[in-house]
């Protein structure tokens, strides 16, 4: 069965007889392209060819009326809005979004989702120079994110109006957190074209910050990612103290601690607020060959079943204190996520 991923991007379109790809640079005229990707399979993310991934219904500035209706009328009662991180070409970003829809759909609890992905201009190259460029591009896409939100919020209202059971989650992984931070700084305020906090009222249930490649103190500085506490019913931050990309390339480039390694330094100061911190450092199974299921300690949200199940429960609105495999460290105000017994 084909998987549908709805998307928006500020990347440059690659012109061909069948426009079904976008490049690694910004769109020349600054406009956003919206559309739909249909994936025949999400089992192998290397399957990026036209026989597996087709893109259609392209429109500038907003989803077409037909796609808006399709998003609203689909049976899933959960809308997942995803943002990718460093080192993604466009088709890789779409494939990852489709994989997540399938992965979370097989969780415990199973979470069927309609997925909307935003793809900003990453080079899709795993070098330090590409990392620096990606970081600049993520921040430079803040205006595109603002325009994305202006188009998205009326659609979310329409989607939620279909049923009181419907929920909406926003998920950012790795450098996607930097993009989200810059985008929210550009989007929320009193300047012309910006949104007020009240415009988000009742629209976003969960915001999920995973392996966040942002400064460790960003939640305490006001605005940006910190504004998620004002516009979401709950924020969940997942981190890993052994995260290799964040403790090596990212830490060296920025010269400061990363939010996705140990959360904010002042986690206890957030006690009683609508945010939870989940330490995933112990949730990485060892394989028979002594390697780890998540060798980089950075992709646990898509590799480790216990993390997947925890995320599904959070997005489904389950009580955080009662979730399996969690232990609450009250003094430090975080949850330690462990592997299931026998896992």
Backbone torsions as a table, in degrees:
resi	resn	phi	psi	omega
1	UNK	NA	131.6	-177.6
2	UNK	-69.3	148.1	176.4
3	UNK	-107.3	134.4	179.5
4	UNK	-105.4	132.1	175.0
5	UNK	-124.4	122.9	176.3
6	UNK	-92.3	142.2	-172.2
7	UNK	-143.4	160.8	167.7
8	UNK	-136.0	147.1	-179.4
9	UNK	-152.4	147.8	171.8
10	UNK	-107.4	20.7	175.2
11	UNK	-78.0	163.1	176.6
12	UNK	-77.1	131.2	176.7
13	UNK	-69.6	142.8	173.6
14	UNK	-94.0	116.2	-173.4
15	UNK	-77.4	130.9	175.2
16	UNK	-156.4	177.2	177.8
17	UNK	-60.4	-35.4	175.7
18	UNK	-120.5	102.1	-175.2
19	UNK	-71.8	96.4	-176.9
20	UNK	-134.2	33.4	175.6
21	UNK	-158.7	160.6	176.8
22	UNK	-134.0	154.3	-172.3
23	UNK	-92.3	-156.9	-174.3
24	UNK	-107.9	7.7	-179.5
25	UNK	-116.7	177.0	178.3
26	UNK	-78.2	151.0	174.6
27	UNK	-60.7	140.2	-171.7
28	UNK	-66.2	-31.1	-177.9
29	UNK	-102.3	4.9	176.0
30	UNK	78.6	1.7	-178.7
31	UNK	-82.3	159.4	173.8
32	UNK	-95.4	143.2	172.2
33	UNK	-108.0	132.7	177.0
34	UNK	-115.0	148.4	179.2
35	UNK	-174.6	-164.4	-177.3
36	UNK	-133.7	136.9	172.6
37	UNK	-113.0	133.7	178.0
38	UNK	-113.0	118.7	-176.7
39	UNK	-107.0	124.5	178.4
40	UNK	-74.3	-29.0	179.2
41	UNK	-149.7	143.9	174.8
42	UNK	-117.5	8.6	-175.0
43	UNK	-71.2	-33.8	-179.9
44	UNK	-123.1	107.4	-175.0
45	UNK	-71.4	-6.2	175.0
46	UNK	-81.5	-8.9	-178.8
47	UNK	-81.0	81.0	-174.9
48	UNK	-103.0	2.7	-176.2
49	UNK	-71.5	166.6	-176.6
50	UNK	-62.0	-26.7	-179.6
51	UNK	-70.3	-19.6	-179.0
52	UNK	-106.4	-31.6	-171.6
53	UNK	-129.3	116.7	178.5
54	UNK	-122.2	139.3	-178.7
55	UNK	-116.2	135.0	179.8
56	UNK	-149.1	-175.6	176.8
57	UNK	56.1	39.0	-179.4
58	UNK	-70.9	140.4	177.3
59	UNK	-151.3	146.7	179.0
60	UNK	-89.6	137.1	170.7
61	UNK	86.6	-21.7	-177.9
62	UNK	-172.4	163.6	171.5
63	UNK	-65.6	147.4	173.8
64	UNK	-63.7	158.4	179.3
65	UNK	-58.7	-36.9	-179.5
66	UNK	-64.9	-41.4	179.1
67	UNK	-70.2	-36.3	176.5
68	UNK	-59.3	-45.5	178.4
69	UNK	-63.2	-40.4	-179.9
70	UNK	-63.5	-42.8	179.2
71	UNK	-62.4	-44.7	-177.7
72	UNK	-69.1	-38.6	-172.6
73	UNK	-85.6	-10.9	177.5
74	UNK	-62.1	151.8	-171.4
75	UNK	-72.5	-20.9	-176.5
76	UNK	-64.2	135.3	178.9
77	UNK	-96.9	18.5	176.0
78	UNK	-134.5	128.0	176.8
79	UNK	-107.3	121.0	-179.0
80	UNK	-111.2	120.2	179.1
81	UNK	-105.9	117.5	-172.4
82	UNK	-115.2	149.5	176.4
83	UNK	-131.9	124.6	-178.2
84	UNK	-81.7	171.5	-179.8
85	UNK	-107.0	-148.3	-178.5
86	UNK	-68.8	148.8	170.9
87	UNK	68.3	53.8	175.9
88	UNK	-132.7	124.2	163.1
89	UNK	-81.2	166.1	-171.7
90	UNK	-58.1	-49.9	-175.6
91	UNK	-67.2	-30.4	174.1
92	UNK	-65.4	-39.8	178.9
93	UNK	-63.4	-41.5	178.9
94	UNK	-66.4	-43.0	178.3
95	UNK	-61.9	-41.3	179.5
96	UNK	-63.9	-40.6	177.9
97	UNK	-62.6	-41.2	177.3
98	UNK	-65.8	-39.3	177.2
99	UNK	-61.0	-43.8	-179.1
100	UNK	-62.0	-39.9	178.2
101	UNK	-58.6	-43.1	178.9
102	UNK	-70.5	-44.1	-178.1
103	UNK	-60.4	-48.2	179.9
104	UNK	-73.2	-25.4	175.8
105	UNK	-68.3	-14.8	177.8
106	UNK	-109.2	16.3	-178.6
107	UNK	-79.2	-177.8	175.0
108	UNK	-127.1	94.9	9.5
109	UNK	-79.8	155.7	174.8
110	UNK	-68.5	133.8	-176.5
111	UNK	-127.5	96.2	175.6
112	UNK	-73.9	132.2	-174.0
113	UNK	-136.2	145.1	161.5
114	UNK	-91.3	130.8	-171.3
115	UNK	-114.5	132.1	170.7
116	UNK	-119.8	124.4	-178.4
117	UNK	-113.9	138.0	170.3
118	UNK	-106.5	132.8	178.9
119	UNK	-121.5	115.2	177.4
120	UNK	-95.0	167.7	-170.1
121	UNK	-75.6	82.9	170.4
122	UNK	-87.8	146.2	-179.4
123	UNK	-74.8	-20.7	-177.3
124	UNK	67.3	37.3	-179.0
125	UNK	-134.4	137.9	-173.0
126	UNK	-100.7	68.8	175.6
127	UNK	-133.7	163.9	179.1
128	UNK	-64.7	-41.9	178.5
129	UNK	-62.5	-40.8	177.8
130	UNK	-66.0	-36.6	177.0
131	UNK	-60.1	-47.1	-179.9
132	UNK	-61.2	-42.2	178.7
133	UNK	-64.5	-45.0	178.9
134	UNK	-58.8	-41.1	-178.5
135	UNK	-63.8	-40.8	176.7
136	UNK	-66.0	-42.5	-178.6
137	UNK	-64.9	-37.4	178.3
138	UNK	-61.0	-45.5	179.1
139	UNK	-68.3	-38.0	-178.7
140	UNK	-71.2	-8.5	178.3
141	UNK	-92.0	11.0	-175.8
142	UNK	-61.7	-40.5	178.5
143	UNK	-65.4	-35.7	177.1
144	UNK	-64.7	-39.0	177.6
145	UNK	-63.8	-39.0	178.3
146	UNK	-60.9	-43.4	179.2
147	UNK	-68.0	-33.8	175.0
148	UNK	-61.3	-46.3	179.4
149	UNK	-63.2	-41.3	-179.9
150	UNK	-60.0	-34.4	176.8
151	UNK	-80.1	-32.3	-171.4
152	UNK	-79.5	-38.1	-172.7
153	UNK	-60.3	-43.1	176.3
154	UNK	-62.1	-33.5	178.3
155	UNK	-68.2	-39.6	177.5
156	UNK	-63.0	-41.9	178.3
157	UNK	-60.1	-43.0	179.3
158	UNK	-66.5	-41.5	178.9
159	UNK	-61.5	-47.1	-178.5
160	UNK	-67.6	-31.6	-178.8
161	UNK	-67.3	-14.0	-179.5
162	UNK	-70.9	-31.4	-178.8
163	UNK	-161.3	139.0	177.7
164	UNK	-68.2	-13.2	179.3
165	UNK	-80.2	-12.3	-172.4
166	UNK	-73.1	144.4	-178.3
167	UNK	-130.8	156.5	-179.3
168	UNK	-132.6	130.3	177.0
169	UNK	-125.4	147.1	174.1
170	UNK	-116.4	128.8	-177.8
171	UNK	-128.7	126.4	175.9
172	UNK	-123.6	134.7	179.3
173	UNK	-116.0	134.8	170.8
174	UNK	55.8	-123.6	-178.3
175	UNK	-66.2	-15.7	172.5
176	UNK	-58.1	-25.7	175.5
177	UNK	-67.8	-35.2	176.6
178	UNK	-67.3	-43.1	174.9
179	UNK	-59.5	-45.5	-179.1
180	UNK	-64.8	-41.0	178.9
181	UNK	-60.4	-51.1	180.0
182	UNK	-62.7	-39.4	-179.2
183	UNK	-65.5	-41.4	179.3
184	UNK	-69.0	-36.3	175.4
185	UNK	-60.0	-38.4	-179.0
186	UNK	-79.0	-20.8	-169.5
187	UNK	-95.7	-32.1	-171.3
188	UNK	-106.8	122.8	-179.0
189	UNK	166.2	-159.7	-176.3
190	UNK	-116.1	2.6	179.6
191	UNK	-74.3	158.4	177.9
192	UNK	-55.5	133.3	179.7
193	UNK	86.4	-6.3	178.0
194	UNK	-90.9	164.6	-179.4
195	UNK	-104.4	146.5	173.8
196	UNK	-89.9	156.3	179.3
197	UNK	-55.1	-35.9	-178.7
198	UNK	-64.4	-21.1	179.2
199	UNK	-66.8	-18.7	-178.4
200	UNK	-96.3	-1.0	-171.0
201	UNK	-53.5	121.9	175.1
202	UNK	73.4	9.9	-173.5
203	UNK	-97.7	-34.6	-174.3
204	UNK	-113.7	119.3	179.7
205	UNK	-82.0	-52.1	-175.4
206	UNK	-131.1	136.0	168.8
207	UNK	-115.1	127.9	-173.5
208	UNK	-118.7	116.3	-179.3
209	UNK	-108.0	114.2	-170.8
210	UNK	-121.5	127.9	178.4
211	UNK	49.9	48.9	-168.1
212	UNK	-66.6	121.0	176.4
213	UNK	-93.2	66.8	175.4
214	UNK	-137.5	162.7	178.8
215	UNK	-58.8	144.1	-173.7
216	UNK	-62.4	-24.1	-176.7
217	UNK	-97.5	11.6	-170.3
218	UNK	-64.1	-29.7	-178.9
219	UNK	-72.5	-16.8	-176.4
220	UNK	-100.4	-3.3	-173.9
221	UNK	-94.8	-6.0	177.7
222	UNK	88.1	138.7	179.7
223	UNK	72.2	-178.3	178.7
224	UNK	57.8	-132.7	-180.0
225	UNK	-58.7	-30.9	177.8
226	UNK	-61.7	-27.8	-179.8
227	UNK	-70.9	-14.0	177.2
228	UNK	-61.8	-28.6	177.9
229	UNK	-67.2	-23.4	179.7
230	UNK	-89.7	-27.4	-173.8
231	UNK	-106.9	-4.4	179.4
232	UNK	-116.8	150.5	172.9
233	UNK	-67.0	-35.9	177.9
234	UNK	-153.2	146.2	175.4
235	UNK	-116.4	134.3	176.0
236	UNK	-122.5	123.7	-179.4
237	UNK	-110.5	120.0	-179.8
238	UNK	-105.6	130.5	-177.3
239	UNK	-140.8	167.5	-177.7
240	UNK	-146.6	119.4	-176.1
241	UNK	-68.6	-13.4	179.4
242	UNK	-107.4	17.0	-178.1
243	UNK	-59.9	111.9	-173.9
244	UNK	-69.8	-49.1	179.3
245	UNK	-60.6	-38.1	-177.3
246	UNK	-75.6	-31.0	-179.5
247	UNK	-88.9	-7.0	178.5
248	UNK	-113.2	-89.5	-173.7
249	UNK	-59.3	-45.6	-175.3
250	UNK	-69.4	-45.3	-180.0
251	UNK	-62.1	-39.2	-179.5
252	UNK	-69.0	-44.7	-178.0
253	UNK	-63.9	-43.3	-173.4
254	UNK	-93.9	-20.4	177.1
255	UNK	69.2	20.9	179.6
256	UNK	-150.7	159.0	-177.1
257	UNK	-62.9	151.7	-177.6
258	UNK	-106.9	144.3	-177.3
259	UNK	-61.7	-31.7	-176.3
260	UNK	-81.7	1.2	178.9
261	UNK	-92.9	-48.1	-179.4
262	UNK	-141.5	21.3	-177.6
263	UNK	66.7	-167.9	176.4
264	UNK	-71.7	152.0	-180.0
265	UNK	-67.4	-24.3	-176.1
266	UNK	-108.3	48.1	-178.1
267	UNK	-55.6	-36.2	-178.0
268	UNK	-64.1	-25.8	-179.8
269	UNK	-71.5	-13.4	178.4
270	UNK	-94.2	4.5	-179.1
271	UNK	-57.3	133.4	179.9
272	UNK	86.0	-6.3	179.2
273	UNK	-94.1	173.5	-173.9
274	UNK	-85.9	51.8	177.1
275	UNK	-144.2	140.9	175.9
276	UNK	-126.6	148.1	-179.3
277	UNK	-115.2	128.0	-174.7
278	UNK	-122.0	112.9	-179.6
279	UNK	-86.6	112.9	-176.6
280	UNK	-98.6	13.4	-174.0
281	UNK	-61.9	-27.8	-178.9
282	UNK	-95.1	0.8	-176.0
283	UNK	-106.4	72.0	179.0
284	UNK	-151.7	91.3	-172.8
285	UNK	-60.3	146.0	173.8
286	UNK	-89.9	131.8	-179.4
287	UNK	-84.8	166.4	-179.8
288	UNK	-55.5	-29.7	-179.8
289	UNK	-87.4	10.7	178.1
290	UNK	77.5	-2.4	172.4
291	UNK	-74.8	168.5	179.7
292	UNK	-101.7	148.1	177.7
293	UNK	-58.5	-38.1	174.5
294	UNK	-112.5	89.4	-172.1
295	UNK	-63.7	-24.4	179.6
296	UNK	-96.4	-4.0	-177.8
297	UNK	55.2	31.3	-172.3
298	UNK	-132.5	-17.7	-174.9
299	UNK	-112.2	26.0	-173.8
300	UNK	-62.0	-25.6	-178.3
301	UNK	-68.1	-16.8	-179.3
302	UNK	-122.9	0.5	-176.7
303	UNK	-120.2	-35.1	-171.7
304	UNK	-98.5	117.3	-176.5
305	UNK	-56.3	-38.8	-179.4
306	UNK	-64.7	-35.8	176.7
307	UNK	-70.1	-43.4	176.6
308	UNK	-55.5	-46.5	-177.0
309	UNK	-67.3	-36.5	177.4
310	UNK	-64.6	-44.5	178.1
311	UNK	-61.8	-42.7	179.7
312	UNK	-61.1	-43.0	-180.0
313	UNK	-64.7	-40.7	178.8
314	UNK	-64.2	-46.4	-180.0
315	UNK	-65.7	-28.9	178.3
316	UNK	-79.4	-5.8	176.5
317	UNK	88.4	18.6	178.8
318	UNK	-70.3	154.6	178.6
319	UNK	-66.5	122.1	-175.5
320	UNK	-59.0	-38.1	-175.8
321	UNK	-67.4	-23.1	-175.3
322	UNK	-100.7	8.1	-176.7
323	UNK	-75.4	143.4	179.2
324	UNK	-67.4	155.4	175.7
325	UNK	70.9	7.0	178.0
326	UNK	-104.3	142.0	170.3
327	UNK	-128.2	127.1	-176.9
328	UNK	-89.3	126.4	174.3
329	UNK	-99.2	93.3	-169.3
330	UNK	-61.9	-43.6	-175.7
331	UNK	-61.1	-36.9	-179.2
332	UNK	-98.5	-5.5	176.6
333	UNK	59.7	54.9	171.7
334	UNK	-149.2	160.4	174.3
335	UNK	-99.9	137.1	171.8
336	UNK	-98.8	122.2	-179.4
337	UNK	-97.7	123.5	-179.2
338	UNK	-112.1	170.2	174.8
339	UNK	-76.2	151.1	178.0
340	UNK	-62.5	150.1	178.9
341	UNK	-55.1	126.7	-178.8
342	UNK	82.9	-1.9	-178.5
343	UNK	-86.6	NA	NA
